[in-house]
Amino acid sequence: MKIPGSVLLFIILLSINACKSKAPEKAPATEGFSTYRSVPPGGSAPAAKMETHYGLLTPVEISVIFERLGIPYNSAALNPVSNKDLYLSNSKAAINTGVYGADFGYLKIFGIGQEVINYMMTIREMSNKLGIPDNLLTEPIKQVRSDIADPDTITALMKKSYDDIENHLRESGRESTAGLMLMGGWVEAMYLATHLVYNPANPDPEVVQKIAEQKYTLTSLLSFMKNYYDDPVVVYYTKKLKYLKNYFDSFEIYFEKGDLEIDTVRQVLLSSGSTKMTVTVETLNKIRDYVEKLRTEMVTL
């Protein structure tokens, strides 16, 4: 279900046209955030490159993006597993299969425990509602119940499970359902990031950067979903996401001149991590509030 690299490259080049090769001094004099890192005299720039994903990611992958931000533990922010019985329609089941996947990715950050097992079992129940074979989630659940369960191994197994679910839906001619699942995971990850690590009173530049960079994944998600307007639920949520995209379109992300590579195979932008963003706290707050409303609608009837 991955969008061809050439198509994604075209999309991303359009969306970052204003920032691809501009030097920082040419950025508009707009209040914003900066992660430009000066190099000390005689020093050298760090060799490691920062990765910014722009392709479609599984719910588990999208939640891991925020793992390095020091996100605090707060299970009350998650969609309770008890809600699973509320989702009777195919669209609600698909969306919340994605939501629960992002919640799993969040919980996994804090180790493997009973909560992680509960969410894995819930994901299996939700996928069953979509007609997904049980065996696609058997191995991760078996592993996490063993005494040798390793968080990274479980993450890899769950990513594979979501890939298999996407492939099953695609082969069954249900790509719109897969799109709703990916959307649910993206919105849930954005909800957790904007409510658990983003502090409007004292915004951390790295947190702001990770939230702002989601404009690229949102572009890819919308590009995929527009192919399935025969599904009225896809049309409905596409309109919602386009409204959200207006907020992301109101700011730019500037990379240092010559400091941007595009890996179309892994679908990531590579840079030193030094950027200038014209996003303001007011815009971030609007994104946070709209994501909260959208997420509330998705997890309730």
URCOR-V416142 format. One record per residue. N is the residue number from 1. RES is the residue in three letters. PSI is psi in whole degrees, -180 to 180 (none if undefined). Layout:
BEGIN
[[N	RES	PSI] [N	RES	PSI]]
END
This chain:
BEGIN
[[1	MET	4] [2	LYS	138] [3	ILE	136] [4	PRO	142] [5	GLY	-38] [6	SER	-37] [7	VAL	-45] [8	LEU	-39] [9	LEU	-43] [10	PHE	-43] [11	ILE	-48] [12	ILE	-39] [13	LEU	-36] [14	LEU	-44] [15	SER	-24] [16	ILE	20] [17	ASN	-37] [18	ALA	-17] [19	CYS	-4] [20	LYS	-49] [21	SER	26] [22	LYS	137] [23	ALA	154] [24	PRO	-31] [25	GLU	-13] [26	LYS	-1] [27	ALA	145] [28	PRO	148] [29	ALA	64] [30	THR	139] [31	GLU	132] [32	GLY	-156] [33	PHE	153] [34	SER	140] [35	THR	24] [36	TYR	134] [37	ARG	120] [38	SER	147] [39	VAL	125] [40	PRO	154] [41	PRO	132] [42	GLY	-6] [43	GLY	179] [44	SER	153] [45	ALA	147] [46	PRO	140] [47	ALA	-30] [48	ALA	140] [49	LYS	142] [50	MET	144] [51	GLU	132] [52	THR	112] [53	HIS	139] [54	TYR	-7] [55	GLY	179] [56	LEU	132] [57	LEU	153] [58	THR	160] [59	PRO	-37] [60	VAL	-43] [61	GLU	-42] [62	ILE	-34] [63	SER	-31] [64	VAL	-24] [65	ILE	-35] [66	PHE	4] [67	GLU	-36] [68	ARG	2] [69	LEU	7] [70	GLY	38] [71	ILE	131] [72	PRO	161] [73	TYR	126] [74	ASN	86] [75	SER	-19] [76	ALA	-19] [77	ALA	-13] [78	LEU	164] [79	ASN	116] [80	PRO	142] [81	VAL	-22] [82	SER	-17] [83	ASN	-12] [84	LYS	-30] [85	ASP	-10] [86	LEU	-22] [87	TYR	91] [88	LEU	-29] [89	SER	157] [90	ASN	-41] [91	SER	-42] [92	LYS	-39] [93	ALA	-42] [94	ALA	-49] [95	ILE	-45] [96	ASN	-15] [97	THR	-38] [98	GLY	-42] [99	VAL	-49] [100	TYR	-30] [101	GLY	-42] [102	ALA	-39] [103	ASP	-40] [104	PHE	-48] [105	GLY	-38] [106	TYR	-49] [107	LEU	-35] [108	LYS	-25] [109	ILE	-32] [110	PHE	14] [111	GLY	171] [112	ILE	117] [113	GLY	-170] [114	GLN	-35] [115	GLU	-41] [116	VAL	-44] [117	ILE	-42] [118	ASN	-41] [119	TYR	-34] [120	MET	-42] [121	MET	-37] [122	THR	-41] [123	ILE	-40] [124	ARG	-41] [125	GLU	-41] [126	MET	-42] [127	SER	-31] [128	ASN	-36] [129	LYS	-24] [130	LEU	3] [131	GLY	24] [132	ILE	131] [133	PRO	140] [134	ASP	-35] [135	ASN	-18] [136	LEU	-20] [137	LEU	5] [138	THR	-47] [139	GLU	-47] [140	PRO	-41] [141	ILE	-39] [142	LYS	-42] [143	GLN	-44] [144	VAL	-23] [145	ARG	-10] [146	SER	168] [147	ASP	-9] [148	ILE	20] [149	ALA	127] [150	ASP	129] [151	PRO	-43] [152	ASP	-38] [153	THR	-43] [154	ILE	-41] [155	THR	-44] [156	ALA	-41] [157	LEU	-39] [158	MET	-37] [159	LYS	-45] [160	LYS	-38] [161	SER	-43] [162	TYR	-37] [163	ASP	-42] [164	ASP	-39] [165	ILE	-45] [166	GLU	-45] [167	ASN	-40] [168	HIS	-44] [169	LEU	-40] [170	ARG	-46] [171	GLU	-22] [172	SER	6] [173	GLY	29] [174	ARG	47] [175	GLU	-30] [176	SER	-35] [177	THR	-41] [178	ALA	-39] [179	GLY	-41] [180	LEU	-37] [181	MET	-46] [182	LEU	-39] [183	MET	-44] [184	GLY	-41] [185	GLY	-40] [186	TRP	-46] [187	VAL	-41] [188	GLU	-42] [189	ALA	-41] [190	MET	-38] [191	TYR	-47] [192	LEU	-42] [193	ALA	-44] [194	THR	-16] [195	HIS	-19] [196	LEU	-27] [197	VAL	-20] [198	TYR	124] [199	ASN	103] [200	PRO	-23] [201	ALA	-26] [202	ASN	73] [203	PRO	131] [204	ASP	127] [205	PRO	-38] [206	GLU	-40] [207	VAL	-45] [208	VAL	-43] [209	GLN	-46] [210	LYS	-38] [211	ILE	-46] [212	ALA	-36] [213	GLU	-15] [214	GLN	-5] [215	LYS	-29] [216	TYR	-44] [217	THR	-33] [218	LEU	-40] [219	THR	-44] [220	SER	-41] [221	LEU	-45] [222	LEU	-39] [223	SER	-37] [224	PHE	-46] [225	MET	-26] [226	LYS	-14] [227	ASN	-5] [228	TYR	46] [229	TYR	-1] [230	ASP	-13] [231	ASP	114] [232	PRO	-29] [233	VAL	-38] [234	VAL	-43] [235	VAL	-45] [236	TYR	-51] [237	TYR	-26] [238	THR	-41] [239	LYS	-39] [240	LYS	-44] [241	LEU	-33] [242	LYS	-37] [243	TYR	-43] [244	LEU	-38] [245	LYS	-27] [246	ASN	-38] [247	TYR	-42] [248	PHE	-33] [249	ASP	-12] [250	SER	-5] [251	PHE	164] [252	GLU	157] [253	ILE	121] [254	TYR	128] [255	PHE	155] [256	GLU	148] [257	LYS	128] [258	GLY	2] [259	ASP	51] [260	LEU	123] [261	GLU	149] [262	ILE	115] [263	ASP	100] [264	THR	-14] [265	VAL	-51] [266	ARG	-7] [267	GLN	56] [268	VAL	151] [269	LEU	134] [270	LEU	129] [271	SER	175] [272	SER	-8] [273	GLY	-1] [274	SER	114] [275	THR	162] [276	LYS	127] [277	MET	135] [278	THR	9] [279	VAL	143] [280	THR	164] [281	VAL	-37] [282	GLU	-43] [283	THR	-43] [284	LEU	-39] [285	ASN	-36] [286	LYS	-40] [287	ILE	-47] [288	ARG	-48] [289	ASP	-39] [290	TYR	-39] [291	VAL	-40] [292	GLU	-43] [293	LYS	-43] [294	LEU	-43] [295	ARG	-42] [296	THR	-42] [297	GLU	-37] [298	MET	-36] [299	VAL	-4] [300	THR	165] [301	LEU	none]]
END
